[in-house]
Amino acid sequence: MHYLFVRVVKARYLPTNGSPIVKISVSGHNVNSKPARKTTLFEWNQTFAFTRDAQDSSPILEIIVWDSPEPRLLGGVCFDVNEIPVRDPPDSPLAPQWYRMEGGGASHGDLMIATWIGTQADESFSD
């Protein structure tokens, strides 16, 4: 069985002093991150796995950053799931990359994430 993995690492240039959270949505599945730790950046370092069925209704992965405790949209990024690479261990883990967020108040905000398709054999599955 294949899984869609999303690793949310950190964000920079967010217009907040709060503890933002990340909301991830794909094919009717939704999950929220823990609040970010504030260092020089906002850090989550969390990995999420979603089951990947051939009949999935939506090929879009949405990763949205919200301010907390007041729910205010800071921005987000979207991906076409069909374009996310497949990783088969023992392939090297995919390095996270910076993506410019759109929408909300994060016109200059960036989100460091990695996305890939894998199996339960992936070392990130236990996370």
NORPEWO-V183127 format. One record per residue. N is the residue number from 1. RES is the residue in one small letter. SS is DSSP state (H for helix, E for strand, L for the rest). PSI is psi in whole degrees, -180 to 180 (NA if undefined). OMEGA is omega in degrees with one decimal (none if undefined). Layout:
N_RES_SS_PSI_OMEGA / N_RES_SS_PSI_OMEGA
This chain:
1_m_L_138_179.6 / 2_h_E_149_179.0 / 3_y_E_148_172.2 / 4_l_E_120_178.9 / 5_f_E_137_176.0 / 6_v_E_118_176.7 / 7_r_E_116_178.5 / 8_v_E_117_-173.5 / 9_v_E_-63_-176.2 / 10_k_E_173_178.1 / 11_a_E_155_176.5 / 12_r_E_157_177.6 / 13_y_L_35_176.9 / 14_l_L_139_-179.6 / 15_p_L_62_-179.5 / 16_t_L_157_170.0 / 17_n_L_5_-179.6 / 18_g_L_-156_178.3 / 19_s_L_83_-175.2 / 20_p_L_155_174.4 / 21_i_E_160_177.7 / 22_v_E_132_174.6 / 23_k_E_126_-178.6 / 24_i_E_130_-179.9 / 25_s_E_133_174.4 / 26_v_E_130_175.1 / 27_s_L_45_177.5 / 28_g_L_-2_176.9 / 29_h_E_135_179.8 / 30_n_E_142_177.3 / 31_v_E_148_177.7 / 32_n_E_144_175.6 / 33_s_L_173_168.3 / 34_k_L_162_176.7 / 35_p_L_146_-179.3 / 36_a_L_147_169.8 / 37_r_E_136_-178.9 / 38_k_E_116_170.3 / 39_t_L_-133_171.5 / 40_t_L_-19_175.8 / 41_l_L_-178_171.9 / 42_f_E_123_-173.0 / 43_e_E_134_174.8 / 44_w_E_-52_-177.0 / 45_n_E_55_179.3 / 46_q_E_146_177.0 / 47_t_E_136_-179.9 / 48_f_E_145_178.1 / 49_a_E_132_178.9 / 50_f_E_137_176.4 / 51_t_E_145_-176.5 / 52_r_E_105_178.5 / 53_d_L_150_179.0 / 54_a_L_-26_-177.5 / 55_q_L_14_-179.7 / 56_d_L_137_-173.9 / 57_s_L_-32_-175.7 / 58_s_L_125_178.1 / 59_p_L_14_-175.9 / 60_i_E_131_173.4 / 61_l_E_123_178.4 / 62_e_E_130_176.5 / 63_i_E_108_-171.5 / 64_i_E_136_178.6 / 65_v_E_127_179.7 / 66_w_E_144_175.1 / 67_d_E_153_178.3 / 68_s_L_142_12.6 / 69_p_L_-20_176.1 / 70_e_L_123_-179.4 / 71_p_L_101_179.0 / 72_r_E_127_-179.5 / 73_l_E_125_177.3 / 74_l_E_-23_179.0 / 75_g_E_180_-179.9 / 76_g_E_180_177.4 / 77_v_E_153_178.4 / 78_c_E_148_178.2 / 79_f_E_147_169.8 / 80_d_E_117_-176.2 / 81_v_H_-32_-179.0 / 82_n_H_-15_179.8 / 83_e_H_2_179.3 / 84_i_L_133_-175.3 / 85_p_L_152_175.4 / 86_v_E_136_178.2 / 87_r_L_125_176.9 / 88_d_L_116_176.2 / 89_p_L_141_16.3 / 90_p_L_26_174.5 / 91_d_L_151_176.8 / 92_s_L_148_176.1 / 93_p_L_149_178.6 / 94_l_L_131_-179.8 / 95_a_L_135_176.4 / 96_p_L_152_-179.6 / 97_q_E_158_174.7 / 98_w_E_134_175.5 / 99_y_E_136_177.4 / 100_r_E_128_178.4 / 101_m_L_152_177.5 / 102_e_E_158_177.3 / 103_g_L_173_178.3 / 104_g_L_-150_-178.6 / 105_g_L_6_-174.6 / 106_a_L_53_-178.0 / 107_s_L_-19_178.1 / 108_h_L_9_-177.5 / 109_g_L_148_178.8 / 110_d_E_147_-179.4 / 111_l_E_127_177.4 / 112_m_E_117_-178.1 / 113_i_E_164_170.8 / 114_a_E_139_176.7 / 115_t_E_141_176.8 / 116_w_E_162_174.5 / 117_i_E_131_-179.3 / 118_g_E_-166_-179.7 / 119_t_L_-177_177.3 / 120_q_L_-18_178.5 / 121_a_L_-13_179.0 / 122_d_L_133_-177.9 / 123_e_H_-20_179.1 / 124_s_H_-9_-176.8 / 125_f_H_-35_-178.2 / 126_s_H_-22_178.2 / 127_d_L_NA_none
